[in-house]
């Protein structure tokens, strides 16, 4: 199996044994029939898969979110949507191919869909800048969203990026300002907006197209203010502590739902979306259609109020009472 992950080794080993058994049926046990032995092996593989994938660590899910064969934005555009017509350029500087977008239909409904796009091979990765958009990418996204608002088309954004591009050129063209303007303007759009995180949801690069009425996330995707490696380098002074950081950050879909940072988890095929892009796309489409139908039944004014309240509620903290503070200060005082 190409691009296997370390925690999948027991599954790969069982699959190899099954293949060997099918290639050399004469080597099977004489105690049971060949068909029964194959069935037992297939059952064992299925049980092993379910056990492994049901007990993944946050770091394991990060690995799945970054899997090179995982479906990207254009894969979903081609399978979950129809009649996609791509639009280019920000009308200010350039066309950033790290963000793609245009008109499409979702179950017959006209929509504006856009998202971050990674590359498959080396040439494509460089062209797409590994899915890390420049300022012109976010300005293109905003241009398309304003066009959708003008024509009353719902907006769907697809997020899969490690973060916005942090290079000198991006800083010179004001990447922070471009993202900040998107956050402000998306809050003011009157049409329904749905954001879906399909892989990596990294920092402001993800949030720059992530202000939405509904924020969905695929089962093995993650959404975080910083990458696990970046967090580990800052807090533990060692990028090797990334698994520990991934757990501390609470970046998995289940954690994010509990924290109220996403609204819905979209299930994936067993083992991840890359095991069946067709099934993953069909499931995603069903969830998008359901949420879009619900949002369209709400008035624009109520949607905008709810959207504002939703993002104002992001972030949690605990305040210490005066008694707790006084006790802590007393304990910190040197003893006479």
Secondary structure, DSSP 4 states (H G I P E B T S, - for coil): -TT--GGGHHHHHHHHHHHHHHH-GGGS-SSS-HHHHHHHHHHHHHHHHHHHHHT--HHHHHHHHT-TTS--HHHHHHHT-EEEEE----SSS---TTEEEEEEEETTEEEEEEEE---SSHHHHHHTGGG---HHHHHHHHHHHHHHHHHT-EEEEEEEES-S--SHHHHHTTHHHHHHHHHHHHHH--S-EEEEEEEEEEHHHHHTT---SEEEEETT-EEESS-HHHHHHHHTS-GGGHHHHHHHHT-BHHHHHHHTS-SEEEP-STT-GGG-HHHHHHHHHHHHHHHHHHHHTS-HHHHHHHHHHHHHT-----PPPHHHHHHHHHHHSPP-
